Amino acid sequence: AIERAILLCDGGLITREHLPTPPRRSPAPNGNGVDTLALPVDGIDLAAVERGFLERALGQAKGNKTKAARLLGLSRAQLYSRLEKYGVQ
């Protein structure tokens, strides 16, 4: 969900509208119901993450850009914009 939000926010601030509604589930085994995500101390290169997802989606879609856009939850125009931004063929 976070990775998809990164793609949808177009480099801006991630807001609630970029995130899916969380499914209902039982609390975590420790009882507090909170999931933790450890991030690297030196940060994350979001551009590299986004480029990686573009490349993975294109590979999974065997180069079909319409399918790749669908996999990423993007419109074709959004996909083409990001492909141009990162120089992905």
C-alpha positions, 0 to 999 in steps of 0.5 A: 500500500505504501509503495502504491501511495508513493506512485500515486502521490507523484512525488508530493505528500502522501495523504489518506486518499492515496492509501486503501481502506485497511481490511479488518483483522485480528490484533497482532500476537503481541495484543497491541494491534500495531504493525511496525515497519523499520526504515533505514536510518539513512532514509530511502531513495523514493525515486529508486523505489518508484523506478524499481516498481515501474521496471517490475510492472513492465517486466511482469506485463511483458512490456505491455504498458496498459497492463503495467499501468493497471498493475500499479493502479495508474492511468496510462497517462500517469504511467507514461509520465513516470516512464519519461521522468525516470527514463524507463523504456 
